[in-house]
Amino acid sequence: MSLRADDPARSLWSRTAAKLPTAPPLVGEARADVAIVGAGILGLSTALALAEAGIRVTVLEAETVGQGASGRNGGLVVPSLPRIGPAEVRDKLGGDKAARFLALVAGGGDALFALIRRHGIECDAVQSGWLNPAHAASLAPRVQARIAAWQAAGARCEWLDAPASRARLGSDAYHGALFDPSGGHLVPLAYTRGLARAAVSAGAVLHENTPVVGAEPNETGWTLRTPGGHVTAATIVQCTNATSPSGSSAFAKTLAAESVPLHVYQLATKPLPEPIRAAVLPGNEAFSDTRNNLLACRWTAGDRLVTGGMAAFHPGAMARLPGKLAARLEAIFPALGPVAFDYIWRGRAALTGDFLPRLISPAPGWLAVTACNGRGLVLNTVLGPVLADFLRTGDKSALPLPVTPPRPIRFRALAQWLPQLLLPLGDLQDRRAR
Ligand SMILES: Cc1cc2nc3c(=O)[nH]c(=O)nc-3n(C[C@H](O)[C@H](O)[C@H](O)COP(=O)(O)OP(=O)(O)OC[C@H]3O[C@@H](n4cnc5c(N)ncnc54)[C@H](O)[C@@H]3O)c2cc1C
């Protein structure tokens, strides 16, 4: 099979996730209390919570449900934050908001799996835990400190010493690990479609193939313009993350300006035989290590390993990526033998400068939110009900994050290339760590 990364239909998930009946595009005029733009995990979990509270909510999706990062990600359920820990969160948010935010993240794995059970979402969800092993001996104390900090914030994580982590990983390459039993993995496109189904069952109205091309205030709230019609709503919630097919509109740019896009590839191996499955991550946990250029993988129900990575910023880097990722897996898990991939696909994550979500209010009645940072499965799921409560009550003090005016990333045109440009440096640091 030849591997092409640009066609989302070639993702493993699009081949295996149960289909959703297509929602019709918007034609003519519609009214709602709240109109949500973007049918990813964030837009849909917010819509679900609003519909369950009896609010008239309409979701407008430019393409199809899960077309953005939500349907393309690795499916690792990680009840933690990327790069930053509780101390940085307290520094940024202050005591009260930080405590609420950390509790939301720490309890997020359990909340996500409970939601899946409550709505009977079929997405091969497995709450088998998340392993985050130290790739160098010098990093083990740092991981232990991180565990202590997260435990104090309410997380269920614990330290596995080197022999215990070796047994769980099926690899000699690590020096102990963080293990959080509330993590796990799922099929993200199936999960996102399941959220859409649950939101519609609860009363939300969904329109696919309906890009919002503009937003204008009116006497009672907002009008969202789409090619086939418009929606008026008292409040609009923009959940467009890093993806926007109508990227040149001022509406799309408002949220995009808060983050830089991160292009991440996902690859799925050929199905692997039982003895390999029993030797590598035999407990079926989600796995991502402490590298800057992190190595992550998880099993699928069909006995494939899904891994991922970024291509550096030089010619041919994309073509070499499958070989590079295969070599990494082979080195860490020798039981795999030679690794070959059947699928490769690409998604766009959104990175904020401080790895914290953004709740911005560009104008009264317009809330724009991004909580991706490459680890948004848990956070976007648990933020939905929190946003819904805020939209119902207007009580900012109960939010775990501040609502701010837009704060576009400075020199974004240059900054957007930084993650790729810095990748070789991260690789070098990873190789030098002892
Ligand atoms: C390759 C990859 C791997 C990842 N792996 C993991 C992982 O293993 N674990 C984890 O926790 N996180 C992971 N993430 C991050 C996670 O996928 C995201 O944080 C999360 O899906 C973001 O959800 P969202 O709803 O905010 O955005 P999205 O899912 O990107 O949804 C935004 C939606 O808005 C729509 N839209 C945009 N503009 C408009 C418009 N003008 N009108 C109407 N609709 C519009 C888009 O079509 C899209 O459907 C990964 C991300 C990527 C890209």
The ligand as an ORCA input file, in Angstrom:
! r2SCAN-3c Opt
* xyz 0 1
  C      -2.307     14.222     14.731
  C      -2.806     14.614     16.096
  C      -2.660     13.721     17.155
  C      -3.159     14.046     18.417
  N      -3.118     13.093     19.398
  C      -3.757     13.336     20.571
  C      -3.867     12.322     21.553
  O      -3.408     11.186     21.364
  N      -4.474     12.623     22.726
  C      -5.018     13.859     22.955
  O      -5.544     14.103     24.046
  N      -4.985     14.818     22.010
  C      -4.389     14.585     20.829
  N      -4.382     15.556     19.869
  C      -5.082     16.829     20.140
  C      -6.618     16.702     19.961
  O      -6.905     16.039     18.773
  C      -7.234     18.089     19.942
  O      -6.834     18.777     21.108
  C      -8.756     18.110     19.899
  O      -9.242     17.209     18.956
  C      -9.237     19.518     19.569
  O     -10.638     19.499     19.474
  P     -11.434     20.762     18.962
  O     -12.877     20.415     18.990
  O     -11.009     21.975     19.700
  O     -10.929     21.032     17.479
  P     -11.077     20.259     16.090
  O     -11.296     18.820     16.279
  O      -9.911     20.653     15.257
  O     -12.415     20.829     15.495
  C     -12.544     22.099     14.907
  C     -13.691     21.981     13.916
  O     -14.055     23.283     13.477
  C     -14.441     23.189     12.119
  N     -14.369     24.542     11.534
  C     -13.265     25.302     11.365
  N     -13.594     26.496     10.807
  C     -14.930     26.480     10.647
  C     -15.861     27.426     10.114
  N     -15.459     28.622      9.643
  N     -17.173     27.084     10.084
  C     -17.600     25.893     10.565
  N     -16.742     24.952     11.071
  C     -15.441     25.249     11.112
  C     -13.408     22.238     11.527
  O     -13.831     21.695     10.279
  C     -13.314     21.198     12.652
  O     -14.206     20.132     12.487
  C      -3.802     15.294     18.621
  C      -3.912     16.204     17.571
  C      -3.429     15.871     16.317
  C      -3.572     16.839     15.191
*
